Amino acid sequence: MISAKAALAALSDFADMQIESLPVPPTEAFILAHRYDLSGYDAAYLWLASHLQAPLVTFDARLGAAALKHLASEDPPQPG
């Protein structure tokens, strides 16, 4: 268990972070969840990785397999 002082310091550090929140279109998440047999939560992560053209790192085998299929099927970004 951490002390109250440490917890307050951690909360203060968290509040100082520049975290951007992005909305996930529910219909898009549903389509991915249905296509790859994922939870809505996992499908949202997959949609976000796709939208940001970012890798998705996970220990979840089902989500990892879906990411390999889905992200590999997209056209890579063109330089310049």
GUKE-482104 format. One line per field, with one value per atom (N, C-alpha, C): x, y, z; residue number from 0; residue in three letters; atom name. Coordinates in steps of 0.2 Angstrom, whole numbers, always signed. Layout:
<kedrens>
c1 <- (X	...)
c2 <- (Y	...)
c3 <- (Z	...)
num <- (NUM	...)
residu <- (ALA	...)
atome <- (CA	...)
</kedrens>
This chain:
<kedrens>
c1 <- (+4	+0	+4	+3	+7	+4	+8	+6	+1	-2	-6	-2	+4	+8	+10	+12	+14	+9	+3	-3	-5	-4	-6	+0	+6	+11	+10	+8	+6	+0	-5	-10	-9	-4	-2	+2	+7	+10	+6	+1	-4	-8	-10	-13	-9	-2	+2	+4	+2	+3	-1	+1	-2	-5	-11	-15	-20	-20	-25	-31	-37	-42	-45	-46	-49	-55	-61	-67	-67	-69	-69	-77	-78	-84	-87	-93	-96	-97	-99	-101	-94	-89	-83	-80	-81	-79	-83	-89	-94	-92	-90	-88	-82	-77	-71	-72	-76	-78	-81	-86	-89	-85	-81	-76	-71	-68	-63	-65	-71	-73	-70	-70	-67	-72	-70	-74	-74	-79	-79	-73	-71	-65	-59	-58	-52	-53	-59	-60	-59	-60	-58	-51	-47	-40	-37	-40	-38	-40	-46	-48	-43	-41	-37	-30	-27	-21	-21	-27	-28	-28	-32	-33	-27	-23	-17	-11	-12	-7	-1	-3	+2	+2	+8	+7	+3	+0	-4	+0	+2	+6	+2	+1	-3	-1	-3	-1	-8	-13	-19	-19	-19	-18	-23	-30	-35	-34	-33	-32	-26	-20	-14	-15	-19	-20	-25	-30	-34	-30	-25	-21	-17	-14	-9	-13	-19	-23	-26	-29	-32	-27	-21	-17	-12	-11	-7	-12	-18	-23	-23	-21	-21	-15	-17	-11	-6	+0	+5	+5	+6	+7	+12	+11	+16	+21	+27	+32	+30	+32	+32	+25)
c2 <- (-6	+0	+6	+11	+17	+22	+27	+32	+37	+41	+46	+51	+53	+58	+55	+49	+46	+46	+44	+44	+51	+56	+63	+65	+63	+65	+62	+55	+52	+55	+57	+60	+67	+71	+77	+76	+71	+69	+68	+64	+62	+68	+72	+78	+83	+82	+86	+83	+77	+74	+77	+77	+80	+74	+71	+66	+68	+65	+67	+61	+63	+58	+59	+53	+52	+48	+51	+47	+41	+36	+30	+29	+29	+29	+22	+22	+15	+10	+13	+9	+5	+9	+6	+1	+2	-3	-9	-8	-14	-18	-15	-19	-23	-20	-23	-29	-27	-33	-39	-37	-43	-46	-43	-46	-50	-48	-52	-55	-56	-59	-56	-49	-46	-42	-41	-37	-30	-26	-19	-15	-16	-13	-14	-21	-23	-20	-20	-17	-10	-6	+1	+2	-2	-2	-3	-8	-10	-4	-1	+5	+11	+12	+17	+16	+10	+9	+10	+8	+9	+16	+20	+27	+31	+29	+33	+30	+25	+21	+20	+17	+15	+7	+5	-3	-4	-10	-11	-17	-16	-20	-23	-30	-33	-40	-43	-50	-54	-51	-54	-58	-64	-68	-66	-66	-64	-57	-52	-45	-45	-48	-48	-51	-57	-60	-55	-52	-47	-41	-39	-33	-35	-41	-43	-43	-46	-46	-39	-36	-29	-24	-23	-18	-20	-26	-28	-27	-27	-27	-19	-15	-8	-5	+0	+2	+6	+5	+9	+16	+21	+28	+29	+34	+36	+41	+41	+46	+52	+58	+64	+67)
c3 <- (+0	+0	+0	-4	-4	+1	+3	+7	+4	+8	+5	+2	+4	+1	-6	-6	-13	-18	-15	-20	-22	-18	-20	-25	-24	-29	-36	-36	-42	-46	-42	-45	-48	-45	-47	-53	-54	-60	-65	-64	-69	-72	-68	-70	-74	-73	-78	-84	-85	-92	-97	-103	-109	-113	-110	-113	-117	-123	-128	-128	-128	-128	-135	-138	-145	-145	-147	-147	-153	-151	-155	-158	-164	-167	-165	-161	-159	-165	-171	-176	-179	-179	-181	-176	-170	-165	-166	-167	-167	-173	-179	-185	-184	-180	-179	-174	-169	-164	-167	-171	-175	-180	-184	-189	-185	-180	-177	-170	-168	-162	-156	-156	-150	-146	-140	-135	-138	-136	-138	-136	-130	-128	-132	-134	-138	-145	-147	-154	-154	-149	-149	-149	-146	-146	-153	-156	-163	-168	-167	-171	-170	-164	-162	-166	-165	-168	-176	-179	-186	-188	-184	-185	-184	-180	-178	-182	-186	-190	-185	-180	-174	-173	-171	-169	-163	-162	-156	-153	-147	-143	-137	-137	-132	-131	-125	-123	-124	-127	-128	-135	-135	-142	-147	-145	-149	-152	-148	-150	-155	-153	-157	-164	-164	-171	-175	-172	-176	-178	-174	-176	-182	-181	-187	-194	-193	-199	-202	-197	-199	-201	-197	-198	-204	-206	-212	-218	-217	-223	-226	-222	-223	-228	-232	-236	-231	-232	-227	-229	-225	-226	-231	-236	-241	-238	-239	-236	-240	-236	-239	-240)
num <- (0	0	0	1	1	1	2	2	2	3	3	3	4	4	4	5	5	5	6	6	6	7	7	7	8	8	8	9	9	9	10	10	10	11	11	11	12	12	12	13	13	13	14	14	14	15	15	15	16	16	16	17	17	17	18	18	18	19	19	19	20	20	20	21	21	21	22	22	22	23	23	23	24	24	24	25	25	25	26	26	26	27	27	27	28	28	28	29	29	29	30	30	30	31	31	31	32	32	32	33	33	33	34	34	34	35	35	35	36	36	36	37	37	37	38	38	38	39	39	39	40	40	40	41	41	41	42	42	42	43	43	43	44	44	44	45	45	45	46	46	46	47	47	47	48	48	48	49	49	49	50	50	50	51	51	51	52	52	52	53	53	53	54	54	54	55	55	55	56	56	56	57	57	57	58	58	58	59	59	59	60	60	60	61	61	61	62	62	62	63	63	63	64	64	64	65	65	65	66	66	66	67	67	67	68	68	68	69	69	69	70	70	70	71	71	71	72	72	72	73	73	73	74	74	74	75	75	75	76	76	76	77	77	77	78	78	78	79	79	79)
residu <- (MET	MET	MET	ILE	ILE	ILE	SER	SER	SER	ALA	ALA	ALA	LYS	LYS	LYS	ALA	ALA	ALA	ALA	ALA	ALA	LEU	LEU	LEU	ALA	ALA	ALA	ALA	ALA	ALA	LEU	LEU	LEU	SER	SER	SER	ASP	ASP	ASP	PHE	PHE	PHE	ALA	ALA	ALA	ASP	ASP	ASP	MET	MET	MET	GLN	GLN	GLN	ILE	ILE	ILE	GLU	GLU	GLU	SER	SER	SER	LEU	LEU	LEU	PRO	PRO	PRO	VAL	VAL	VAL	PRO	PRO	PRO	PRO	PRO	PRO	THR	THR	THR	GLU	GLU	GLU	ALA	ALA	ALA	PHE	PHE	PHE	ILE	ILE	ILE	LEU	LEU	LEU	ALA	ALA	ALA	HIS	HIS	HIS	ARG	ARG	ARG	TYR	TYR	TYR	ASP	ASP	ASP	LEU	LEU	LEU	SER	SER	SER	GLY	GLY	GLY	TYR	TYR	TYR	ASP	ASP	ASP	ALA	ALA	ALA	ALA	ALA	ALA	TYR	TYR	TYR	LEU	LEU	LEU	TRP	TRP	TRP	LEU	LEU	LEU	ALA	ALA	ALA	SER	SER	SER	HIS	HIS	HIS	LEU	LEU	LEU	GLN	GLN	GLN	ALA	ALA	ALA	PRO	PRO	PRO	LEU	LEU	LEU	VAL	VAL	VAL	THR	THR	THR	PHE	PHE	PHE	ASP	ASP	ASP	ALA	ALA	ALA	ARG	ARG	ARG	LEU	LEU	LEU	GLY	GLY	GLY	ALA	ALA	ALA	ALA	ALA	ALA	ALA	ALA	ALA	LEU	LEU	LEU	LYS	LYS	LYS	HIS	HIS	HIS	LEU	LEU	LEU	ALA	ALA	ALA	SER	SER	SER	GLU	GLU	GLU	ASP	ASP	ASP	PRO	PRO	PRO	PRO	PRO	PRO	GLN	GLN	GLN	PRO	PRO	PRO	GLY	GLY	GLY)
atome <- (N	CA	C	N	CA	C	N	CA	C	N	CA	C	N	CA	C	N	CA	C	N	CA	C	N	CA	C	N	CA	C	N	CA	C	N	CA	C	N	CA	C	N	CA	C	N	CA	C	N	CA	C	N	CA	C	N	CA	C	N	CA	C	N	CA	C	N	CA	C	N	CA	C	N	CA	C	N	CA	C	N	CA	C	N	CA	C	N	CA	C	N	CA	C	N	CA	C	N	CA	C	N	CA	C	N	CA	C	N	CA	C	N	CA	C	N	CA	C	N	CA	C	N	CA	C	N	CA	C	N	CA	C	N	CA	C	N	CA	C	N	CA	C	N	CA	C	N	CA	C	N	CA	C	N	CA	C	N	CA	C	N	CA	C	N	CA	C	N	CA	C	N	CA	C	N	CA	C	N	CA	C	N	CA	C	N	CA	C	N	CA	C	N	CA	C	N	CA	C	N	CA	C	N	CA	C	N	CA	C	N	CA	C	N	CA	C	N	CA	C	N	CA	C	N	CA	C	N	CA	C	N	CA	C	N	CA	C	N	CA	C	N	CA	C	N	CA	C	N	CA	C	N	CA	C	N	CA	C	N	CA	C	N	CA	C	N	CA	C	N	CA	C	N	CA	C	N	CA	C)
</kedrens>
